[in-house]
């Protein structure tokens, strides 16, 4: 099923990208708006007919929504396409521009980024590989414990707050594939390129603003920053922040519709609440700095607010995953045996005590 879905997405991309590029080269506002509607719509209807409560549907709906937003960003009426007049080889330049245009879309599937010149050496490359291997092992150990315990306490009925806490741990830990791809890309390109990590240790966030802006889901954050925040920030950063979370709410409501068959309103509510909370968090930090408040008290308040808000709002969006168990539960048996042994020895006993029901 996963392969068939991937073929469907690639087929839509193959047909949509040349059309989108032709509109991108056009300076006609009507053409761009009409193409955005058609191409963006073709992405958005891709998940129709997919089975509910499967990881493949979740990933397809997520990617489809991101591609639709990217289409609207790339075909904005005020975006000017480059000209090739005066170049030695206009045809070659246009082919290169088309490939770059396609790369803007395909980047979300393979988020390769260049390594700074000063870090393109053997020592830095080896350090990056070792760090990602260690992080990969740590994720395996944690994921095995979280998923196994999650199955234990959600059977026969997925009720109780501990389930939500564990599930949130799964969400912020994310897939180990990020580390695997980083190691492969670093080795193949000899340290010249790496991949954009999905997360940046979100569990050590010290505030809600840091969690959403710097540590969690870097791919979606980058997309919303480029397509929504930067545009709205020209008028007001407050409006830009709220608009970004509103669009994020729309995206997650769309994903919830196709993945869970419901939960659209609760998903929107989750991100609207967090959008308002992030704005308040920023204002609180700014007021504390302007009025000379005790920095330790300010930091402690922001950290406590971060987790208090997450605990209070967990049922709104992560709760949808809990209700979808056991279908949405990962297969922890695929974790390497040595990581399973470490997890059962050190992590599972701790989780069993913390989540005793």
C-alpha positions as CSV (number, residue, x, y, z in Angstrom):
1,X,0.0,0.0,0.0
2,X,2.8,2.4,0.8
3,X,4.5,1.9,-2.6
4,X,1.2,2.4,-4.4
5,X,0.6,5.7,-2.5
6,X,4.1,6.9,-3.3
7,X,3.5,6.1,-7.0
8,X,0.3,8.2,-6.9
9,X,2.0,11.1,-5.3
10,X,4.9,11.0,-7.8
11,X,2.5,10.8,-10.7
12,X,0.7,13.9,-9.4
13,X,4.0,15.7,-9.0
14,X,5.2,14.7,-12.5
15,X,2.1,16.2,-14.1
16,X,1.8,19.3,-11.8
17,X,5.4,20.6,-11.8
18,X,5.7,21.5,-15.5
19,X,2.3,23.2,-15.4
20,X,3.3,25.1,-12.3
21,X,6.6,26.1,-13.8
22,X,4.9,27.4,-16.9
23,X,2.7,29.6,-14.8
24,X,5.7,30.7,-12.8
25,X,7.4,31.9,-16.0
26,X,4.2,33.8,-16.9
27,X,3.6,37.3,-15.5
28,X,-0.1,37.1,-15.9
29,X,-1.8,37.3,-12.5
30,X,-4.9,35.4,-13.6
31,X,-2.8,32.5,-15.0
32,X,-0.9,32.2,-11.7
33,X,-4.0,32.3,-9.6
34,X,-5.8,29.8,-11.8
35,X,-2.8,27.5,-11.8
36,X,-2.4,27.7,-8.1
37,X,-6.0,26.6,-7.7
38,X,-5.7,23.7,-10.1
39,X,-2.2,22.4,-9.1
40,X,-2.8,23.0,-5.4
41,X,-6.2,21.3,-5.6
42,X,-4.6,18.3,-7.4
43,X,-2.3,17.9,-4.4
44,X,-5.1,18.3,-1.9
45,X,-7.3,15.6,-3.5
46,X,-4.4,13.1,-3.5
47,X,-5.4,11.5,-0.2
48,X,-9.0,10.9,-1.2
49,X,-9.8,7.2,-1.0
50,X,-6.9,6.2,1.2
51,X,-7.7,4.1,4.3
52,X,-8.2,5.7,7.7
53,X,-5.9,5.4,10.6
54,X,-2.7,4.4,8.7
55,X,0.7,6.0,8.8
56,X,0.9,6.1,5.0
57,X,-2.3,8.2,4.9
58,X,-0.9,10.5,7.6
59,X,2.3,11.1,5.6
60,X,0.5,11.5,2.3
61,X,-1.9,14.1,3.7
62,X,0.9,15.9,5.4
63,X,3.0,16.0,2.2
64,X,0.0,17.0,0.0
65,X,-0.9,20.0,2.3
66,X,2.8,21.2,2.3
67,X,3.0,20.9,-1.5
68,X,-0.3,22.9,-1.9
69,X,1.1,25.7,0.4
70,X,4.4,25.7,-1.5
71,X,2.5,26.0,-4.8
72,X,0.8,29.1,-3.5
73,X,4.1,30.6,-2.3
74,X,6.0,29.9,-5.6
75,X,3.2,31.3,-7.8
76,X,2.5,34.5,-5.8
77,X,1.6,37.3,-8.2
78,X,4.4,39.5,-6.8
79,X,7.1,36.9,-7.4
80,X,9.3,37.7,-10.4
81,X,10.8,34.9,-12.4
82,X,14.4,35.4,-13.6
83,X,15.1,36.3,-17.2
84,X,17.8,34.6,-19.4
85,X,18.5,37.4,-21.9
86,X,22.2,38.0,-22.4
87,X,23.2,34.6,-21.0
88,X,25.7,32.5,-23.1
89,X,23.3,29.5,-23.2
90,X,19.6,30.6,-22.5
91,X,18.3,27.0,-22.9
92,X,20.8,25.6,-20.4
93,X,20.0,28.4,-18.0
94,X,16.2,27.8,-18.3
95,X,16.7,24.0,-17.7
96,X,18.7,24.8,-14.6
97,X,16.0,27.2,-13.4
98,X,13.3,24.5,-14.0
99,X,15.3,22.0,-12.0
100,X,15.8,24.5,-9.2
101,X,12.0,25.2,-9.3
102,X,11.3,21.4,-9.0
103,X,13.9,21.1,-6.2
104,X,11.9,23.7,-4.2
105,X,9.1,21.1,-4.1
106,X,11.1,17.9,-3.8
107,X,13.1,19.3,-0.9
108,X,10.4,18.4,1.5
109,X,10.8,14.8,0.6
110,X,14.6,14.9,0.7
111,X,15.6,18.0,2.7
112,X,19.3,18.2,1.7
113,X,21.2,21.3,2.8
114,X,24.8,22.5,2.2
115,X,27.3,22.3,5.0
116,X,29.1,25.6,5.7
117,X,32.5,25.8,4.0
118,X,34.4,25.9,7.3
119,X,32.8,22.6,8.4
120,X,33.6,20.7,5.1
121,X,36.5,18.8,6.6
122,X,37.2,15.2,7.7
123,X,37.0,16.0,11.5
124,X,33.7,17.9,11.3
125,X,32.2,15.2,9.0
126,X,33.2,12.4,11.3
127,X,31.9,14.3,14.3
128,X,28.6,14.8,12.6
129,X,28.3,11.1,11.7
130,X,29.2,10.0,15.2
131,X,26.7,12.4,16.7
132,X,23.9,11.2,14.5
133,X,24.7,7.5,15.1
134,X,24.6,8.1,18.9
135,X,21.3,10.0,18.5
136,X,19.9,7.2,16.3
137,X,20.7,4.6,19.0
138,X,19.1,6.9,21.7
139,X,16.0,7.2,19.6
140,X,15.7,3.5,19.1
141,X,16.0,2.9,22.8
142,X,13.4,5.6,23.7
143,X,11.0,4.7,20.9
144,X,11.0,1.0,21.8
145,X,10.2,1.8,25.4
146,X,7.6,4.4,24.6
147,X,5.8,2.3,22.0
148,X,5.8,-0.9,24.0
149,X,4.5,0.8,27.1
150,X,2.0,2.6,25.1
151,X,0.6,-0.6,23.8
152,X,0.5,-2.1,27.3
153,X,-1.5,0.7,28.9
154,X,-3.8,1.4,26.0
155,X,-5.1,-2.2,25.9
156,X,-8.0,-2.9,26.0
157,X,-9.1,0.7,26.2
158,X,-6.9,3.7,25.3
159,X,-7.9,5.9,28.1
160,X,-6.0,7.8,30.8
161,X,-3.7,10.8,30.6
162,X,-0.5,8.7,30.8
163,X,-1.3,7.5,27.3
164,X,-1.4,11.1,26.0
165,X,1.9,11.9,27.7
166,X,3.6,8.9,26.2
167,X,2.1,9.6,22.8
168,X,3.4,13.2,22.9
169,X,6.8,11.8,23.6
170,X,6.5,9.7,20.5
171,X,5.5,12.7,18.4
172,X,8.3,15.0,19.5
173,X,10.9,12.2,19.3
174,X,10.0,11.5,15.6
175,X,11.4,8.9,13.3
176,X,15.0,7.8,13.4
177,X,15.1,8.1,9.6
178,X,16.3,11.7,9.9
179,X,19.6,10.5,11.5
180,X,19.9,7.6,8.9
181,X,19.5,10.0,6.0
182,X,22.0,12.5,7.5
183,X,24.7,9.8,7.9
184,X,24.1,8.5,4.3
185,X,24.2,12.0,2.7
186,X,27.3,13.0,4.7
187,X,29.1,9.9,3.6
188,X,28.0,10.0,-0.1
189,X,28.8,13.7,-0.5
190,X,32.0,13.5,1.6
191,X,30.8,16.0,4.2
192,X,29.6,18.7,1.7
193,X,25.9,18.2,2.3
194,X,23.7,17.0,5.1
195,X,19.9,16.8,5.7
196,X,17.7,19.2,7.7
197,X,16.7,17.4,10.9
198,X,12.9,17.1,11.5
199,X,13.4,18.0,15.2
200,X,16.1,19.7,17.3
201,X,15.7,18.1,20.7
202,X,12.3,19.6,21.4
203,X,12.1,18.1,24.9
204,X,14.7,20.5,26.2
205,X,12.8,23.6,25.1
206,X,12.6,26.3,27.7
207,X,9.6,28.1,26.3
208,X,6.7,27.7,24.0
209,X,8.2,30.1,21.5
210,X,11.4,28.1,21.4
211,X,9.5,24.8,21.0
212,X,7.5,25.9,17.9
213,X,10.0,28.3,16.4
214,X,13.3,26.5,16.8
215,X,13.0,22.9,17.9
216,X,9.9,21.1,16.6
217,X,9.1,20.1,13.0
218,X,11.7,22.2,11.2
219,X,10.3,21.4,7.7
220,X,6.8,22.8,8.4
221,X,8.2,25.7,10.4
222,X,10.4,26.7,7.5
223,X,7.5,26.4,5.1
224,X,5.2,28.5,7.2
225,X,7.9,31.1,7.9
226,X,8.5,31.6,4.2
227,X,5.0,31.4,3.0
228,X,3.0,33.1,5.8
229,X,5.1,34.7,8.5
230,X,7.6,36.7,6.4
231,X,4.7,38.1,4.3
232,X,2.5,39.1,7.2
233,X,5.5,40.3,9.3
234,X,5.8,43.3,7.0
235,X,2.6,44.6,8.6
236,X,2.8,43.1,12.2
237,X,4.7,40.3,13.8
238,X,1.8,39.6,16.1
239,X,-0.5,39.1,13.1
240,X,2.2,37.1,11.4
241,X,2.4,34.7,14.3
242,X,-1.3,34.2,14.6
243,X,-1.7,33.8,10.9
244,X,1.1,31.1,10.8
245,X,-0.7,29.1,13.6
246,X,-4.0,29.6,11.8
247,X,-2.6,28.1,8.6
248,X,-1.0,25.3,10.6
249,X,-4.4,24.6,12.1
250,X,-5.9,24.4,8.7
251,X,-3.2,22.0,7.6
252,X,-3.6,19.7,10.6
253,X,-7.4,19.8,10.3
254,X,-7.0,18.7,6.7
255,X,-4.6,15.9,7.8
256,X,-7.0,14.9,10.6
257,X,-9.9,14.6,8.2
258,X,-8.2,12.1,5.9
259,X,-6.2,10.3,8.6
260,X,-8.8,10.0,11.4
261,X,-12.1,10.8,9.6
262,X,-12.8,13.6,12.1
263,X,-11.2,15.9,14.7
264,X,-11.0,18.9,12.4
265,X,-12.3,21.4,15.0
266,X,-10.2,20.1,17.9
267,X,-7.1,20.2,15.7
268,X,-7.8,23.8,14.7
269,X,-8.5,24.7,18.4
270,X,-5.1,23.1,19.4
271,X,-3.1,25.3,17.1
272,X,-5.1,28.5,17.7
273,X,-4.6,28.1,21.5
274,X,-0.9,27.6,20.9
275,X,-0.7,30.5,18.6
276,X,-2.2,32.8,21.2
277,X,0.0,31.3,23.9
278,X,3.2,31.9,21.8
279,X,2.2,35.5,21.3
280,X,1.7,35.9,25.1
281,X,5.0,34.1,25.8
282,X,6.9,36.5,23.5
283,X,5.2,39.5,25.1
284,X,5.9,38.2,28.6
285,X,9.6,37.8,27.7
286,X,9.8,41.2,26.2
287,X,8.1,42.8,29.2
288,X,10.4,41.0,31.6
289,X,13.5,42.3,29.7
290,X,12.1,45.9,29.5
291,X,11.2,46.1,33.2
292,X,14.2,44.3,34.5
293,X,12.4,41.4,36.1
294,X,14.4,38.6,37.6
295,X,15.6,36.5,34.6
296,X,15.4,33.2,36.5
297,X,11.8,33.8,37.5
298,X,10.9,34.8,33.9
299,X,12.6,31.7,32.5
300,X,11.0,29.4,35.1
301,X,7.5,30.9,34.3
302,X,8.0,30.4,30.6
303,X,9.2,26.8,31.1
304,X,6.3,25.9,33.4
305,X,3.8,27.5,31.0
306,X,5.2,25.5,28.1
307,X,4.4,22.1,29.7
308,X,1.2,23.3,31.5
309,X,-0.3,24.3,28.1
310,X,0.8,21.1,26.4
311,X,-0.7,18.9,29.2
312,X,-3.9,20.9,29.1
313,X,-4.3,20.8,25.3
314,X,-2.9,17.3,24.6
315,X,-6.4,15.7,24.2
316,X,-7.2,18.1,21.3
317,X,-4.7,16.9,18.8
318,X,-2.5,14.1,20.2
319,X,-5.7,12.6,21.6
320,X,-6.7,11.8,18.0
321,X,-3.8,9.4,17.7
322,X,-4.8,7.7,21.0
323,X,-8.3,7.2,19.7
324,X,-6.9,5.6,16.5
325,X,-5.0,2.9,18.4
326,X,-4.0,0.2,17.7
327,X,-3.9,1.0,14.0
328,X,-1.7,4.1,14.4
329,X,0.7,2.2,16.8
330,X,4.2,1.7,15.4
331,X,5.8,-1.7,15.1
332,X,8.4,-1.5,17.9
333,X,9.7,-5.0,17.1
334,X,11.6,-3.5,14.2
335,X,14.0,-1.8,16.6
336,X,17.4,-3.6,16.6
337,X,17.7,-6.2,19.4
338,X,20.6,-4.4,21.2
339,X,18.5,-1.3,21.5
340,X,15.6,-3.3,22.7
341,X,17.8,-4.9,25.4
342,X,19.1,-1.4,26.5
343,X,15.5,-0.1,26.6
344,X,14.2,-3.0,28.7
345,X,17.1,-2.7,31.1
346,X,17.1,1.0,31.7
347,X,14.1,2.9,30.3
348,X,11.0,0.6,30.5
349,X,11.2,0.1,34.3
350,X,11.2,3.9,34.7
351,X,8.2,4.3,32.4
352,X,6.3,1.6,34.1
353,X,6.7,3.4,37.5
354,X,5.8,6.8,36.0
355,X,2.8,5.6,34.1
356,X,1.5,3.1,36.6
357,X,-2.4,2.9,36.3
